[in-house]
Amino acid sequence: QVQLVESGGGLVQAGGSLRLSCAASGRTFSRAAMGWFRQAAGKEREFVSGITWTGYTTDYADSVKGRFTISRDNAKNTGYLQMNSLKPEDTAVYYCAAANSLSRSPNDYVVWGQGTRVTVSS
């Protein structure tokens, strides 16, 4: 069973950058698609970005396209979300998750991390 642990969240000013990491335990992570989701206070969890297990295909929500970059290092069992040009509306708890295939639906993800909080001040 894969377990996921996020890190790298924090407080940053608008326009700043953060890099989130998602450390996975379990060999099956290297064969799993990975997604990043976020949930702001009072809102539903939303898709941010996803990547196939090969890393060849990525997907981004329109709200983060051009600002966020997803990547993974299967040798290190770690995924990343580089977030640049952060905006106050990016403030949320960010979760990484693993799925059998790349999807924008949280229902398709079977393993979730505990989340890391990102706060962007204006």
N, C-alpha and C positions, 0 to 999 in steps of 0.2 A: 504494500500500500504506500503510495506516494504521500509525503507530508511536505507542506510548503510553509516557508517562513519569510515574510517580507521585512525589509529594512530600508532605511534611507529617507524616511519622511522627516518632516520638520517644518519650521517657520521660515518663510522666505519673502522678500519684498517682490512686488509686481515687477516683472521683467527679469527676474532671477531664474536660476536653474536648480534642479535637483535630479539626482539619479536614484531611482528605486531599484532594489535588488530583490530577487525571489530565489531563495535557496531551497533546493529540493532534496529530499532523501528518498532513496529507492531508485533502482536501475531503470524502472519503466518511464521515468521522466523524460529520458532522451527520445522516447517514442511517442510522447504526448504533445498535443498542441497546447500552447500556453496563451492565456488571455489575461489582460489587466482590465479591471472594472473599478468603478468608483461610486461612492454613495455619499452625497451631501446631506446635511441635516434636513430632515423632512421630505427627502426626495427618494425615488426608487433607485436601486442600483443600476448603473448604466455601463455599457460597453465603452471601453477606451481604445484598446488596441489588442491585436492578437497576432500570433505567429505559428506557423506550422512546425512540426518537429524537426524538419530539415533546416528551417530558417529561411527557406527560399521564398516563401509567400508571407506577406504581412498585410494587415488590415488596420485601418484607423477610423475612428469616428471623425466626422467632419469638423467637430469642434476642436480637435487637437491636431489635425493633419497639418504638416509643415512645421509643427512645434515640438511634437513628441516623436521619439524613435524607439522602437522595440527591438530587442536583440536577445540572443541566448548563446550560451556556451555549454554545449552538452557535455563536454569533457569535465567541466566544473559543476555540472548539474545546477546551473544558475541561469536565471533569466533577468533581463534588465528593462527598465523603462527610463530613458533619458528625457527629461522634461525641461524644455527651454522656453523663454519668453512667457513665463507663467503669469497668469491673470488671477485676480481675486475669485473669479467664477470656477477656477480649478480647485478651490478649496474643497476637500472631501477626505474620506477614508478610502485608501486605495487597496485593492485586493488583487492578488494574483491567483490564478486558478488553472487547473489542468483538465483537458478534455481529449477525447479520442480523435477529434478532428476540429479544425478551425471553425469557430462559430461566433456569432454576435449575441447569441442567446445565453444568458446565465444558466438556463435550465440544462444546457448541454455539458456543463462543466461539473465534474464529479468530485474534485478535490479542491478545497479552498484554503488559503492562508488566513491568518487572523486579522490581517489588515495593518496598514501603517498610515498615520494621519499626516496630511499635507495641508498647511495653512499658508495662504498667500495674502499678504497684507497690501493694502493700496497706498 
